[in-house]
């Protein structure tokens, strides 16, 4: 119990430190708001392409701005959770602080989670802001039919992408990927997600093999469920994804189950790999680099 | 009374893999059969050129690096099975103060952050931080950004961080390497103070010979992963016959006075020829006053006094040469 308390106190301290740093740059906040605004604008401009056309977004209603703003929101979460753990571990290594964290009573995971608070502060609120800008300026309309379900999906997309992120981070020590390009993140983020996540278009417009590839990433299920629930006119029962066509369960239930499954596989696997990586680095003398 | 050891390691080996080509790699011994005993409360120096294996050795002793062979205990904890317990009981300061110092936080905020990370009792944190700021002369800079204080102060901040938890062992890896003479002197004074006032065993690495000479009770001279000599500085000098020299030109000295001088502490050899008194001493700065006082008491005329210190540098170089010849 005491141990948990001290780990939580440390996490709180990390978040405080990251907030002090984040807020100490006043320009940051303005740049941050502008960045989200312009990103939303770009997505809105993309939506104009479909204006007046009879392109179908079935089963995701008929408001492409909402469709694309939800894509932007999931993109923010995914980009942070998938890409950030590796970048943070890299920062600990190059900054030379891994040794100091190991000399503290903290668990191996707390520093990793702790320094991710910068992204939590910086990136997660972007989702709310993007949805807000979409609604206020660009004509996005949201139907909040089931707020608890949306909240549950939000947690699941956070945890499942974080699991992949920790796997990516563990490769820093486990496979000695000390440079920026790390295969797990590269394959997932820059290839599979970029091609098949469906930020800008429904997965169903892709060739079937790509739809199958897209079935292995959490974005597919999160976007499917969010869009059905949040876009007015979304169909809750129509089955369109490859796995939905195979398993006879209501689509949103299946989306949730798959996200739960991805979470319970990727998070323990990531944490296990991360510890193995640290142990390996302790044997090889590559825990940190003092410059 | 039996000697209490803070650290005792035997035949430690550490090999690093070096990639030569895409597939081919070779191993080299970063630490090669090193045995060492460090007493509680002493300042122990690891002296050696760059790449001698000093940092690797302290990382092994701090539980941050696993040895490939040998045995050892740090504070009675096994080096292999209880490395987590070792890490919880030792502190470490890296060669650069920037390690662990966040330039976006003030001096005090940095310490507050690490106090929580090191799980310092909530009720004691503020008091401990204040104590350390005062102890290391940083109190008036507590609200400064680390970037706006001197490198020496930043190094003291790093030392303050390492002292937040009252651990019995402190490892200092080249603590003055990036400091100017003034900053380095201040840090050395604080190292002495920490050892004297807090009773902490300090193991420091350095390639500054004068630093080892000023600070260390004992030194181990390392070269190519081996310890080629380990002793007090005086004993190293004795062994290598590297003594300070004191030459006093004076009027004739009675033989009994020469015999008397020969028996004093630190005096290795005392001879008198042609009005020249030649003394080989382990500590010329002590001997000079005692000898001059005695000669004056005897009403002898002193014409000139010359000293030549046998620095640790000459001992170091001789030891390295001897070590390399015997390897």
Boltz contact constraints between the chains, C-beta under 6 A:
constraints:
  - contact:
      token1: [A, 6]
      token2: [B, 119]
      max_distance: 6.0
  - contact:
      token1: [A, 9]
      token2: [B, 116]
      max_distance: 6.0
  - contact:
      token1: [A, 10]
      token2: [B, 116]
      max_distance: 6.0
  - contact:
      token1: [A, 10]
      token2: [B, 117]
      max_distance: 6.0
  - contact:
      token1: [A, 13]
      token2: [B, 113]
      max_distance: 6.0
  - contact:
      token1: [A, 13]
      token2: [B, 116]
      max_distance: 6.0
  - contact:
      token1: [A, 17]
      token2: [B, 113]
      max_distance: 6.0
  - contact:
      token1: [A, 21]
      token2: [B, 104]
      max_distance: 6.0
  - contact:
      token1: [A, 24]
      token2: [B, 104]
      max_distance: 6.0
  - contact:
      token1: [A, 96]
      token2: [B, 94]
      max_distance: 6.0
  - contact:
      token1: [A, 96]
      token2: [B, 99]
      max_distance: 6.0
  - contact:
      token1: [A, 97]
      token2: [B, 100]
      max_distance: 6.0
  - contact:
      token1: [A, 99]
      token2: [B, 64]
      max_distance: 6.0
  - contact:
      token1: [A, 100]
      token2: [B, 100]
      max_distance: 6.0
  - contact:
      token1: [A, 102]
      token2: [B, 87]
      max_distance: 6.0
  - contact:
      token1: [A, 103]
      token2: [B, 87]
      max_distance: 6.0
  - contact:
      token1: [A, 103]
      token2: [B, 92]
      max_distance: 6.0
  - contact:
      token1: [A, 104]
      token2: [B, 117]
      max_distance: 6.0
  - contact:
      token1: [A, 104]
      token2: [B, 118]
      max_distance: 6.0
  - contact:
      token1: [A, 105]
      token2: [B, 88]
      max_distance: 6.0
  - contact:
      token1: [A, 105]
      token2: [B, 119]
      max_distance: 6.0
  - contact:
      token1: [A, 282]
      token2: [B, 66]
      max_distance: 6.0
  - contact:
      token1: [A, 283]
      token2: [B, 66]
      max_distance: 6.0
  - contact:
      token1: [A, 285]
      token2: [B, 65]
      max_distance: 6.0
  - contact:
      token1: [A, 290]
      token2: [B, 94]
      max_distance: 6.0
  - contact:
      token1: [A, 290]
      token2: [B, 95]
      max_distance: 6.0
  - contact:
      token1: [A, 290]
      token2: [B, 99]
      max_distance: 6.0
